[in-house]
Amino acid sequence: MKPILPILLLMAGAHMGAQAQERIYRCGNEYTNTVSEANAKNCKLISGGNVTVVQGQKSASASSGGAKVASAPSSAPRIDTADQRAKDSDARLILEAELKKAEARQLELQKEYNNGEPEKLGPEARNHQKYLDRVAELKAALARNESDIAGIRRELGRLPGSVSTAKP
């Protein structure tokens, strides 16, 4: 008999806690348990699980009204201008090499694509759908490669220093 009494007390306490939960209404991103406020704002009654709302704190920069620009901490190491120029030069060389590779790939793809009529390969003579699939893949590869070339040219244009040697 003794173990049953604590179990019954726990069940009764849990039942009372469940009944203590008030109705909660959602008004956009706000929650309320006041019926008159919920009716005034056309809020929706939330059914189901419990809702926990944590009040956020406004930061000092948000209350001041001005946007704060991030800057490097004073402990950040300074890069020598000569070192920065060398890094920019290396970046330019790498990007120019990538651009040359992408342009060469574009010429290969255009040659293979043959203005939308590439030569049929062995199995494509019997299966026209395979041919159409390959043509579509070539067209997509051409578009992707053209996008890559444009991106590399943009990056070259962003680098400080010399004038971009990219073609339009």
Salt bridges, closest charged atoms under 4 A:
GLU30 OE1 - LYS41 NZ 3.53
GLU37 OE2 - LYS41 NZ 3.35
GLU98 OE2 - LYS101 NZ 3.40
GLU103 OE2 - ARG153 NH2 2.84
GLU108 OE1 - ARG105 NH1 3.83
GLU112 OE2 - ARG134 NH1 3.63
GLU124 OE2 - ARG134 NE 2.61
GLU155 OE2 - ARG158 NH1 2.50
